[in-house]
Amino acid sequence: MAKIYPDSGVELSEFTAKNYDKVMNVASFGLYKGFIKKAISDLNIQENDKILDLGCGTGRNILLMNKYVSENSLLVGLDISEDMERQFNNNCKSYPNIKFTNKRIDQLFEPEQEFDKVFVSFVIHGFPHEIRKNVIKNACNSLKKGGTFNILDFAEFDMAKMPFHHRYIFKKIECKYAFDYIERDWKSILKEYGFENPTEKFYFKNYVRLLTVEKK
């Protein structure tokens, strides 16, 4: 299937989609498992939270979130990949509070309900900036007033100041749109869409960030 965004890394090949969790573990030299657990723990999840995961993949992140919630919560994953849908449903079949919806997050949609938290992990950087705006609008429309939008992705940094080996790896593995993403002022961008009170947590020598903002 031809990519909609030819320069993007978020539209996965069939092999990568079928082996996504293994690929992430190998690509991160085994560090991804511990890192994502830490990032999920930093979301400050409450036991009755309703959470929407945009670009949910295999359900790995939602299963980690599920450790913090009660049976009265609702965790919904959105993804467009049929491979991800099969893996997600197989991984999460024992939990009635976890649901999957096959839906594009890069196109505007009408939310079926409001959530306490919206989460997106290493997806938004892989879109052209005009398309990222759709993701932000979808997150805002899906949130309750006072709910939080949580973006786990690259931080803002100057590539020219990176150590050579870090810069080399970034250039080799990341898509075209990532280079644009790291140069933008995301707090200001999100403020334009009705978000406020930004907080940040950093990982991997401050190259990765969990940026959390509240809906006004």
Backbone torsions as a table, in degrees:
resi	resn	phi	psi	omega
1	MET	NA	131.7	-178.9
2	ALA	-70.1	142.8	179.1
3	LYS	-73.1	143.8	171.9
4	ILE	-73.8	-36.6	179.2
5	TYR	-118.5	91.8	-172.2
6	PRO	-57.9	-27.9	-177.8
7	ASP	-94.3	11.4	-175.2
8	SER	-96.0	154.3	174.7
9	GLY	-106.3	0.0	-176.8
10	VAL	-87.9	-16.0	173.0
11	GLU	-90.0	104.9	-166.9
12	LEU	-85.4	150.8	171.7
13	SER	-69.2	164.1	-179.9
14	GLU	-60.5	-41.8	-180.0
15	PHE	-63.2	-47.0	-178.2
16	THR	-63.8	-41.1	179.3
17	ALA	-61.5	-41.6	-178.2
18	LYS	-72.4	-23.1	-176.0
19	ASN	-124.1	32.9	-167.9
20	TYR	-58.9	-49.7	-177.0
21	ASP	-62.9	-39.4	178.0
22	LYS	-65.7	-41.3	179.4
23	VAL	-61.4	-43.5	179.5
24	MET	-63.8	-39.4	178.7
25	ASN	-63.9	-44.9	-179.4
26	VAL	-67.6	-44.7	-177.3
27	ALA	-63.0	-28.3	-178.6
28	SER	-98.1	11.8	-179.3
29	PHE	57.1	36.0	177.2
30	GLY	83.2	2.1	-175.6
31	LEU	-86.9	-16.5	-171.7
32	TYR	-63.2	-40.6	-176.0
33	LYS	-58.3	-49.6	-179.6
34	GLY	-69.1	-38.2	-179.7
35	PHE	-63.0	-47.7	-176.0
36	ILE	-67.9	-32.6	174.5
37	LYS	-62.1	-43.1	179.0
38	LYS	-64.7	-44.7	-178.9
39	ALA	-62.9	-42.1	178.5
40	ILE	-64.5	-38.5	179.0
41	SER	-65.3	-26.4	179.9
42	ASP	-81.4	-0.9	179.9
43	LEU	-77.6	-11.0	-178.9
44	ASN	57.6	50.4	-178.4
45	ILE	-72.2	134.7	176.3
46	GLN	-99.3	156.0	-168.0
47	GLU	-64.6	-25.3	-179.1
48	ASN	-108.7	16.6	-178.8
49	ASP	-61.2	143.4	166.6
50	LYS	-104.0	123.0	-172.1
51	ILE	-126.4	135.8	176.2
52	LEU	-111.7	124.8	179.8
53	ASP	-107.3	110.8	-178.0
54	LEU	-86.1	120.7	-175.2
55	GLY	73.4	55.0	-166.7
56	CYS	-74.9	-15.9	179.8
57	GLY	61.3	-133.4	-172.5
58	THR	-82.0	-2.4	-176.3
59	GLY	91.0	5.1	-178.4
60	ARG	-57.5	-45.9	-178.5
61	ASN	-68.9	-41.5	-179.5
62	ILE	-64.4	-36.3	177.1
63	LEU	-64.5	-34.5	174.8
64	LEU	-68.7	-40.2	176.5
65	MET	-62.3	-35.4	-175.5
66	ASN	-63.6	-20.4	178.0
67	LYS	-68.7	-18.1	-175.2
68	TYR	-102.8	-3.2	-171.9
69	VAL	-118.0	167.9	178.0
70	SER	-97.9	179.3	178.0
71	GLU	-68.4	-14.8	179.9
72	ASN	-85.0	-2.7	179.5
73	SER	-82.0	174.9	173.8
74	LEU	-141.4	125.5	178.1
75	LEU	-120.5	118.6	-175.5
76	VAL	-119.6	128.2	176.8
77	GLY	-107.6	136.0	176.0
78	LEU	-114.1	131.9	175.2
79	ASP	-159.6	160.3	-178.3
80	ILE	-106.9	-14.7	-176.0
81	SER	-77.9	128.7	176.9
82	GLU	-67.4	-33.6	176.5
83	ASP	-63.3	-43.3	178.3
84	MET	-65.0	-40.0	-179.8
85	GLU	-60.0	-45.0	179.4
86	ARG	-62.7	-45.3	-179.2
87	GLN	-66.9	-42.3	179.3
88	PHE	-58.5	-51.5	-176.9
89	ASN	-64.7	-34.7	177.3
90	ASN	-69.7	-42.6	-178.7
91	ASN	-69.0	-31.6	-171.0
92	CYS	-109.3	10.1	-172.0
93	LYS	-63.7	-19.0	-177.8
94	SER	-85.4	-2.1	-173.2
95	TYR	-120.4	105.4	-177.2
96	PRO	-67.4	-16.7	179.1
97	ASN	-86.0	0.8	179.7
98	ILE	-110.0	128.9	-177.2
99	LYS	-129.4	152.0	174.7
100	PHE	-117.3	139.2	173.9
101	THR	-128.9	125.7	178.0
102	ASN	-82.0	102.7	-175.2
103	LYS	-155.0	141.8	177.1
104	ARG	-77.1	131.3	177.8
105	ILE	-89.9	-10.9	-178.7
106	ASP	-89.6	-1.4	175.8
107	GLN	-119.9	141.6	-177.2
108	LEU	-62.3	137.2	177.8
109	PHE	-138.2	159.9	176.4
110	GLU	-91.2	116.8	-179.7
111	PRO	-66.8	145.6	179.6
112	GLU	-83.8	-18.6	178.1
113	GLN	-161.3	175.8	180.0
114	GLU	-102.7	148.4	-177.1
115	PHE	-120.0	158.3	175.1
116	ASP	-80.7	-32.7	-179.0
117	LYS	-140.1	142.9	167.8
118	VAL	-119.7	134.4	-175.9
119	PHE	-125.8	138.6	173.5
120	VAL	-141.2	128.8	-172.6
121	SER	-123.5	115.4	175.4
122	PHE	49.7	45.3	176.8
123	VAL	-123.4	-47.2	-169.5
124	ILE	-64.2	-29.4	179.8
125	HIS	-67.3	-19.9	-174.6
126	GLY	-87.1	5.2	178.1
127	PHE	-107.5	154.6	167.8
128	PRO	-58.4	152.8	-172.4
129	HIS	-61.9	-37.1	179.7
130	GLU	-62.7	-32.0	179.0
131	ILE	-77.3	-33.8	176.3
132	ARG	-56.3	-33.4	-179.4
133	LYS	-62.1	-34.2	176.2
134	ASN	-65.1	-40.6	179.0
135	VAL	-62.2	-44.0	179.6
136	ILE	-63.0	-44.2	179.2
137	LYS	-63.1	-41.6	178.1
138	ASN	-62.0	-40.6	178.5
139	ALA	-63.6	-46.2	-178.7
140	CYS	-62.5	-45.3	-178.6
141	ASN	-66.9	-22.6	-177.4
142	SER	-89.2	-8.3	-174.1
143	LEU	-98.2	147.0	166.4
144	LYS	-69.8	159.5	171.6
145	LYS	-60.7	129.3	-176.6
146	GLY	87.7	-7.3	175.5
147	GLY	-70.6	164.3	-174.8
148	THR	-116.0	141.4	172.3
149	PHE	-102.7	122.7	-173.5
150	ASN	-118.1	113.3	-176.9
151	ILE	-109.3	110.2	174.9
152	LEU	-99.9	110.1	-173.4
153	ASP	-165.8	-169.3	177.4
154	PHE	-63.8	147.5	173.4
155	ALA	-82.0	177.9	173.6
156	GLU	-87.6	126.1	178.6
157	PHE	-156.1	163.1	180.0
158	ASP	-96.2	112.6	-177.8
159	MET	-60.2	-30.6	-178.2
160	ALA	-64.0	-21.7	-178.7
161	LYS	-97.3	-0.4	178.1
162	MET	-72.8	147.0	169.8
163	PRO	-57.0	149.1	-172.6
164	PHE	-54.9	-44.5	-175.0
165	HIS	-68.2	-34.3	176.0
166	HIS	-67.4	-43.0	-179.8
167	ARG	-64.1	-39.2	-179.6
168	TYR	-63.0	-46.8	179.8
169	ILE	-63.2	-44.4	-179.1
170	PHE	-59.3	-44.8	-179.2
171	LYS	-66.4	-32.4	-177.2
172	LYS	-76.1	-38.4	-170.7
173	ILE	-101.3	-18.3	-173.3
174	GLU	-95.9	152.3	-179.1
175	CYS	-80.8	169.7	-177.1
176	LYS	-54.1	-41.8	-172.8
177	TYR	-71.0	-21.7	179.5
178	ALA	-63.8	-33.3	-178.8
179	PHE	-67.7	-32.6	175.1
180	ASP	-73.9	-40.4	-175.7
181	TYR	-58.6	-45.4	-174.3
182	ILE	-70.2	-13.2	-178.4
183	GLU	-94.2	-6.6	-174.7
184	ARG	-92.8	151.9	178.2
185	ASP	-89.3	93.2	-171.0
186	TRP	-73.1	-27.5	176.1
187	LYS	-64.4	-42.7	179.2
188	SER	-67.7	-40.3	179.5
189	ILE	-61.7	-47.0	-177.4
190	LEU	-68.1	-30.9	176.6
191	LYS	-61.7	-34.7	179.7
192	GLU	-64.5	-21.9	-177.5
193	TYR	-102.6	15.0	174.6
194	GLY	91.9	22.6	177.6
195	PHE	-107.9	151.0	-178.1
196	GLU	-146.8	178.8	176.0
197	ASN	53.3	57.5	-179.5
198	PRO	-69.5	140.4	170.7
199	THR	-130.3	155.6	-175.5
200	GLU	-135.7	144.0	168.0
201	LYS	-132.0	137.5	-172.3
202	PHE	-115.5	150.8	-178.8
203	TYR	-141.3	168.3	175.3
204	PHE	48.3	60.4	176.6
205	LYS	57.6	34.4	176.6
206	ASN	70.1	14.5	175.9
207	TYR	-86.7	-15.9	179.1
208	VAL	-122.0	142.4	-174.2
209	ARG	-139.7	142.2	164.7
210	LEU	-99.9	107.5	179.5
211	LEU	-102.1	121.0	-178.6
212	THR	-116.5	129.1	177.9
213	VAL	-132.4	153.3	-178.9
214	GLU	-103.3	144.7	174.1
215	LYS	-79.8	129.9	179.9
216	LYS	-62.5	NA	NA
